[in-house]
């Protein structure tokens, strides 16, 4: 994937940046000139939920990006939650964040959700947390990375059933832990107040399920109709423009007929887009509600009026019938099953998996080049280590770099996708110039066919380096 250029518009201010297909250094003389902002807004243009910087609010900007993937060009425009993608023959609208994975499927040609969900953590190293994120944790904002999910996504193995079961088990365990806490609280209430007289509850689960299902079906039907109207409007606009029609005004001035001169067409499209955004949001909420109703026992009670909040709460808690011993037994069974599923997933991830072997070999090779041999292990389990006590400062940063390069090469090997490499402020932590040059040498030698973005106050020795000097806000 190659990001060709980006246009950032903030109010009446706009600026255009052009990138080379090789190495790009976003450079400034100070640490507050917008280097991190420009990197983040590039990722923002790709649909990610990236936190703002103090210099700019991304949601108030219009960002237009040109991208080329395997010879195919994409024009992407993002305005807040709207994403419009034009591939030269067709254009599609996406609502973020609900449709982010659908957009990335069309962009990268990757359909596996585990890979897509972990993709940013593969190629982006944020200045705050990125240089300490080895194999699991927060990439930026609420975006997370997990090496096991990535490897399972890249492996041609049947793991989805176990992963889905693990998610359900985790949810059930949390719920039963809450029940366990409630049971303990009940015992405290009984010990203090005895058997409290409580109001009865009316169960309404089936009714709510029926209403929610009907609403969701109606919303999906309306969304299909809105999508058809948007598509029809775009087709009509293109058809009229192709006909090269003109109309004559009373003063004999000829006016071309196009989407700019057709009254109401743009307003209609904008109205339908707003309607689509509302529908996507409501569908997401209704789907979440439907799933909740299918798994929860819902009680509806009258709000007490003559009692304090704590008294009302005690009554309501007392009204719930919980067998504490049964809850403990179920928790034990669920925890045992969770461990069994985790062990199964670990075996599917590690045993006879060429992707794991390739990643480990890459980490070891780069680790040796970076002087990390004393901190590495010959066992493939080292890929999944959580013991970072010995890895601090420059050692940890170099190890993170070796791991990230291994992830990028694995994706390249399996999916034939050349991901960009985005490094924010490698000199901002504890890496000295000699260690940084070791990283740069690897990039220059082994990743020449990848697009590289580095934000720094320093310059580096990279072949055909494109330097973008920032002197003010990125829109000035």
N, C-alpha and C positions, 0 to 999 in steps of 0.2 A: 504494500500500500504506500502510495506517495501523496503527500499533502502538497499541492502545487502552490496555492496562495490562500490568503484569508483577508476579508474586508470586515472591519469592525466599525459599526456605526453606533454612536452614543449621542442621541439627540440630533443636533445639527453638525456634530463633529464626526468625521469619518477618516479612517486610514487604511491603506492597503499594504500588505506584507507579502513578499514573494520568497518562496523557499526553494533551495536546490534539492535535487534528488539524493544528494549525499549527506554531508555533515553540515549542520546549521548551528552557529553559535549566536545565541541571543545575549548580547554583551552590553554592559554599561560600566561607568566608572564608580557607581555607588550601589548600595544594596536596596535602594528604594525607588528604582527607576522603572519598575514594571516588568522585570524579566519573568518572575514567577507568574504574574498576572497574564502575560502573553501565553506562556505554556498552558496555564489552566484554561484560558479561553479557547485554545485550540482543542483541548479535550472536551470542553463544554460544547463546542460546535459539533462534536461527534456524538452528542446526546447524553453524555454522562452528567450525573448530579454532582457538580463540582462546587465546593464552597467558594463564595466570593472572597476577594482580597479587599483590603481597606481602600484600594485605589479606585475600585469600580464595582458596580452591581451588575452582574452578568444578565440578570433577567430584564434589565432595562435597555439592553443592547440588541441590535440586529447583527447577526454574525453570518457571513456568507463565505463558504469554503469550497474550493475546487479540489477534488481528489481523483487520482487515477489508480485503478486496480486492474492488473493484467490487461492493460491497454484500453480498459473501459473507463470513461470519465463520468464523474458524478458531480453535480452542482447541489450543494447542501445549504439551506438557509434555516437558521434557528432564531426564533423569537419566543423567549420564555419557554412555555410548554409545547409550542408548535415546532414541528420539524417538516420542512418541505424538501423532498429529494427528487431531482430530475436526472435521469440517466441518458438523456438525449432522445429517447423514444417515448418515455412515459414519465409521469410524475406522481408521487405518492405523498400523502400526508400522514404523519405519525404524531400521536399525543404522548408526551413524556410525563412520568417515567413508565407508564403502563406498557407502552409499545416499544420500549428501548431494544429488547431482544429481537423483535421482529425487524427493526431497522438494521441492527448489526448482522442479522442473518443475511439480509440482502447486500450489505456492504462487504462483509468478509467472506461470505459463502460458507459460513460455519453454522450448523443447525443444532449442535449439542449445547444445551443450556448450561451445563457445568463448565464447559470451556468458555462460553460467552460471559458467564458471571464472574469468571476469574481472569479475564483477558487483560484488564487494565493493570492488575497487580503483576502481570508478566513483564510489560514493557515500560511502565512508568515508575520512577523513583522520586517521590515527593521530597521536598527539602526538609519537611518536619518529621515524617515517619518512614518515608520510603527507604532511607539508608539503614534502617534497623529492622525492616520487614524481611525475614529470611524465608519462611515457608508457610506461615499462617498469621493472620492478624488484619489490622485495618490498613487499607491502601491510602485512602483520603476520605474525609467526610464519613458517610455510612457505607462506603464500598469496601468489601472485605476480600481477602484472598485465602485460599486453602489448597495446599499442594495435592492432597489426596483427591479432592474433587477434580482438579485439573488433570491429574494422571488418569483417573478413571474415565474422564471424558475423552481423553486421547486414546484409551485402550479399547480394542475391539472385544469387549467382554460384557457379559450380561450382568450388570450390577444395579440397574435402575430399581428393580424390585426391592433389593436390600436397602438401598438408599431411601426409597419412599417409606419403607417400614421403619427405618431409623428415625426419620422426621416425625412420623406418627407416634413412635415410642417416646421420643423426647417431649412431645406435646402432652401425651398422656401422663408421663411422669410428673411434669410440672403441675398438671391439674390435680393429680392425687397428692402431691406434696402440699398443695393449697388445702385440699380436704383434710389432710393430716393436721395442718396447722389449725384449721377450724375445729377439728375434733378436740385438740388440746385446749383451745380457747373455751369450747363448750364445758369441758371439765372444770375450768377455772370459774366459769359463770355458775355452774351447778354448786360448786363448793362454796361460793360466796352468797348466792341468792336462792338456792334450791331450784325446784321445778317451776320455771316461769310460764305463766299463761300467755300464750301467743295467738296471734291472729292466723287464720288459715290462708293458704295461697291457692290461687286458681291457675291450673296448668293450661298454657295456651300454645304449646309447641306445634301441634299439628296445624292449627289455624294459621300461625305465623309462617310455617313452612309453605303452606298452600299460597298465601298472599305473596310471599317473597318469590316463589317460583313463577307465579303469574306475572309479577312486575318485571322480573328478569327477562322472561320471554318477550314481553311487550317492548322492553328497552332494546333488546337485540334486534327485534324486527324493525324498530324505528331507526336504529343505527344503520342497518342495511339499506333502508330507504334514503337516508341522508347521504350515504356513500354513493349511491346511484345518482342522486341529484348533483353532487359535487362533480362526479365523473362526467355527467351529461353537460354541465355548464362548461367544463374545460374543453370537451369535444366541440361544443357549439362555438366557443371562442376561437379555437384553432381553425374550424371550418370556415368561419366568416373571414378570418384573416387571410386564409388561402385564396378566397374568391376576389380579394383586392377590390372590394366594393367601395364606392364613394357616393355621397349624397350632396345635393346642391342646396345651399341655404338661400333664403329670399334675396340676399345681396349678391347672388351668383358665385359665392365662394364655395369651392368644393372641399368637402370634409371627408377624410378617409374613415371607413367603418372598421373599427377594431375594438379591442376590449377596453381601451382608454376612452373612446368616444361613445360606446354603448352605455346609455344610462341604466343604472341599476344592476348591471352584471357583476361588477366587483363587489357592490354592497351585498348582493345575494350570496356570492361565494363566501364573503366574510361572515355573513349571518349563519350560513350552513356550517362553516368551520367552528364558529362559537357553539353552535348546537351540537356538533360532533364532540367537541371537547367536553361539554356538559354530560353528554350521553356516555362517553367512555368513562368519566369519573363516576357516574351513577352506576354503571354496570360493574365497575370494579368494587364499589361499596356493596352492591347487592349480592355479588358473588361471594364476597367475604362474609356477609351476613348469612347467606344460605349455608355456607360451610359451617359456620358457627352454630346455626340452629340444628344441623344434622348431628352435631357432636355434644351439644350441651343440653342439660335439663333446665328449662327456663321457668322461673317462678315470677308471678306478678302479684304484688301485694299493695294494700292500701297504705298510704303515707300516714304514720301516726301524727297526731296534732298536739296532744296534751302531754307529750313526753319529751325528755331531752334526747338528743341525738344518740348518746351512748345507751340510753334505756331502750330506744327503738332498735338499735343495732343488736343489743343482747337478746331482745325478743325474737328478732328475725333469725339470728344465729341458732337460738334454741329451737326454732321451728324446723330446722333441717335435721333430718334423721340420718346420722352417720354411724356406721359400725366401724369403730376405730381399729379393731383387730383385723377386720376384713380389708380395710384400707392398707394397713401395714403389710398384709400378705400379698395384696395385689402389687404394691410398690416393690416388694422383694422380687416377685415374678417378672415384673416389667424391667427392673434393673438387670436381672439375670439375662433376660432376652436381649436387652440392649447391648450387653457385653458380648453375647454370642454374635449378634449382627455386626458389631464393630470388628470383631475378630475375623468374620467372614469377609468384610470389606477390606480389611488389612491384607488378608491372604490374596484376594483378587487384585489388590494394588501392587503387591510386592513380588509374589511368587511367579517365577518364569515370565517376567514382564520386561520385554526388551526396551520399553520406554524408560523404565526406572534405571536399567543398566546404562542406557545412553546418557541420561541425566547425571547419574553418579560419576561416570567416566569424564563427562565434561567438567563437572565441579572439581574433580580431583586434578584434571589437567590444568585448568585455570588457577586452581588453588596453589599448585606447585609453582606456577609462573609468578604468582603474587606473593610467594613466601609464606603460605598458610599450611604447609605440610604438618607441622606439629599439632595443629588444631583439628585435623581431619581424621576420618576413620576409613578403613578399607571396606567396611560393611555398608551395604546399601541403606541400612537403617539410618545412616548419618543424614540422608536426605530429609528425614522426618524428625530430626532432633529438635527437642524443646529446651535442651540444656545450653543456654547462651551465656552462662556465668563466665566462661573463659573467653568469650568473644566480646570484647569491648573496644570502643574507640575505632581506630583505623582498621584493626583486625576484623571487627564485625562488618564494617563498611565494605571492605574488600571481599569478604565472604558473601555478603548479600549480592554484590556485583557478579561474582562467579555463579551463584544460584540463578540469578535473573538471566544471565546469558545462556545457561543450560535450559531454562524454560523456553526461551526464544528459539533456540536451535531445535528443541524437540517439536515445537509447533511447526517450524519450517520443514522438518523432516517428515512429519505425519500429514500435515494439511497443505503443504506447499504454499504457505502464506508467509510473506516477509513482513513481519510487524515492524513498526517504527520503534526507535529506542529513544526514550525521553528521560533525561537526567537533569534534575533541578539542583543547582548549587552543590556540585560535588566537592567544592573547596570550602563550603560553609561549615563543615563539621571539624573533623580531626585529621583529615587526609592532607599530608604535606604535598608539595609540588612533585616530588619524585614518585610517590605512590600514585598520584593522579595520572602522571604520565604513563605508568604501567597499565592503567585501565584504558587510557587513550590508545596506547599501542595495540591492545587487543581489539578495540573497536576498529581501528584503522586497518588492521590486518585481516580480521575474520568476519567483519560485518560491513564491508564496503558496499554490498548490494542492499543494505538496509538504510532507510532514511533516519538520520540521527539529529536530535535536538538537545542542545546543552545550554543551560542558562547559567551564566557565571560572570563575575567581575574580572576574571582572568581569561587569557587566551591560551589556546593549546595547539600543539603540532598535529594537525589532521590534514590529510590529503584533500585538496580542492575545497577548502573550508569557506563556507559562505557566512560572513559576519554581518549580523543585524545589530547596529548600534542604536540603543535607546537613550534619549536625552530628556524625555518628558513623559507625560501620560501616553498610554499606547494608542489613544485616539487623536493625539495632537501631532 
